[in-house]
Amino acid sequence: MKKKLAEWVKRYLPAEVLSLAATLAAGGATFALTHNRTSTALAATWAGNVAYFGCILLQDIRTTRRTHRAAGKDYTTKTFGKNIRALVVEFGAAEVLDSFLIRPLLMYYLPLWLGTLSGGILAAKLAADVTFYIPAVISYELSKKRLRDFR
């Protein structure tokens, strides 16, 4: 189990750090500009998503390229498509609920309930991450052997 936890931390932690920064920055900037909680919740959610999935995709591309280079193969658009498909399988179900329901609602209400914008956004992100990672990690483990060239 220790090995699995280390693998998950290596895979998800860099993306989480970038996502957290993007979430807080977008949430704070949007609220400062609009004073609209709905816009703030959506901007924080989607900025965090772009940072998170961009980081994960770049990690996968880098790992696949390294593996292909070592095997004397080229990284092609077909391989890129395989990386995208693997990410959809890994995150698809978790991401739909997370991005369109759970996270925006938490990003809207927790700052109100806690009385602090940044503290509420942080609490919302952490709470939403719990419901996100359970199905995402299960899907990742189930899809590793079939959909990834680097495992």
N, C-alpha and C positions, 0 to 999 in steps of 0.2 A: 504494500500500500504506500510506503514511503516513496518508492520509485515512481508510482503513478502521480502522487501529489507533486513531486519535483517536476515531472513532465508537464503537468497542468499549469504549475506556477511559471515555468519557463515559457509556455505557450501563451498564457493569458495575461500575465502581470504587465509586460511592457505595453500591451494594448490598453489595459485598464488605467495605467498611469496617464497615457495620452488622452484617453477618453475622459478621465476625471478633469484634467486641465481644460479640455475643450468644453465640457459640460458646464463647469463653473464660469469660464470666460464668456461663453455664449449666453448663459442665463443671466449673469450680471450685466453684461453689455445690453442685452435686449430689454431687461427691466429698466435700466437707466435711460434708455432711449424711448421706450413706449409706455412704461408703467402699466403694462397689460400682462396679467398673469398667464393667460392662455398662450400668448405669443412667447412669453418667457419659457413656459413649460415645453412648448414645441421646439423652440430654438435650442434649448439645453439638451433635449432628447436627441435631436437629429445631429447636432454638432458632435455629441458624444459618440453617436453611431458611426458617423463618417470617420472620425479619428480611430475608433476601435477597429472597424472592419478594414480600413485602409492599412493599418498596422499588421493585422492578421494576414491579409492578402500578401503584403510585401514579405512577411516572414516565410509564408508558404512558397512564394515564387523563388526567393533566395535559396531556400532549402532544396527545392526541386531542381533548380539550376545546378547547384553544387553536386547533387546526386547524379544528375544526367551527365555533367562534365566528367565526373569520376568514372562513369560507365562508357564514356566516349559517345554519348548521344547529344543531340541538339535539343534546346528548349524551344518548342514550337507553339503556334497558336492553339493547336490541339491540346498540348500540355497545359497551356493557360486555361483553356476551357475546362479541363479536368480539375484544375485548382478551384475554379469558380463553382463547378458542380459539387465538389467536396464541401465547400463552404456553405452552399445552400442546404445540403443534407445536414451538416453539422448544426447550423443555426436557424434554419428555416422556420420550424414550428415555434421555437422559443422566441425568435425575433418578431414574428407577426404579433403575438400577444404582447410582447414587451414594448415594441415601438408604437403600436396603435392603441394600446389600452393601459396596461399597468404603469409603465414609466411616465407617460404624460400626466396621468391622474395623480400619481404620487408627487411629481414635480410641481403640479398645481397646488395640491392640498397641504403637503408637509410644510412648505414655507409659511403658509397661513397658520397652521396649527402650532408650529414651533415659534412663530414670531420673528424669524430670522431668515432672510433670503438664502444666504450661502449655507447656513446650517441645515435648512430645509432641503435645499438641492442636494447637498451631500447625503443627508439621511435618505432622501428619495432614491438616489443612485444606489446606495448600499442595499436598501430594501428590495429594489427592483432586480438587482444583480442576483439575489438569492433565487428568485423565481426564474431568472434567465439561465443561470448556470446548471441547474439540475438537469433539464432536458438537453442543454447544449453539450455537456460533458458526456452524457449517455450516448448521444448521437455521434459525437467525436470518436468515442471508443468503438462503437459499432461500425463506423465507416472507415476507420483507419486502414485496414488491410485491403479493402476493395477499391477505395477511391483515391488513395494517395500514393504517388510514386516514390515518396521519400520515407515511407515507413516500412 
